[in-house]
Amino acid sequence: MATKTVCNGTPEKFWRHKIALQRRSGLSQRAFCLRSGLVPGTFAWWKSQLKRRERRRPAGAGFIPVRMVPRPPTCGAFDVQLRNGRRIQVPCPFDADSLRELVAILEEAAC
């Protein structure tokens, strides 16, 4: 007997649905599988796999909706002293790549 093809959704959703139907039916797993055209061994395997996944998942695990809120800068500026003694003041927030480039140029100019 061939395994049922999953048309909509994932195999996990398919088997969760079939397992729930079997529980509500009052039939044994074997009787339910025979009546539904399912392979009893495959049904039992999925049932054990899904049970194992549930045991590994911590209570309350899952996706939690998150809303990102822009945060104001936590500082006004940075004072940076270069190796050559020059100091520059960098406003906050700043672009790190631009700052790296500026520092490299200023450090080179000292040589």
C-alpha positions, 0 to 999 in steps of 0.5 A: 500500500502506498503512502498518501501524498501530501497536497496542501501544506507540509507532511508534518501538518498532514500527519498532525491532522490525521493523528488528531482525526484518529484520536477523535474517531475512537478507532485503533490506529490500525483500524483508522489507517485501514479505513483511511488508506494509510500505512499503519507503520508510517502512521506510527512512525509519524506519531512517535516523531511528532511526540518526540518533537513536542517533548524537546520543545520547551514550554511556551516555545514558538514565535513571539510577535515583536515590534521594533521601535526606533531608539534615540541615540544614547550619546551626543558625540565621541571624542577620538584621539588618534596616534598622532595626537590629533583629536576628532569629535564624532557625532552619534549616531555615525557611519562606521565605514565612513569613520574608519576611512576618515581615521585611516586618512588622518593617520596616513597624513601624519606619516 
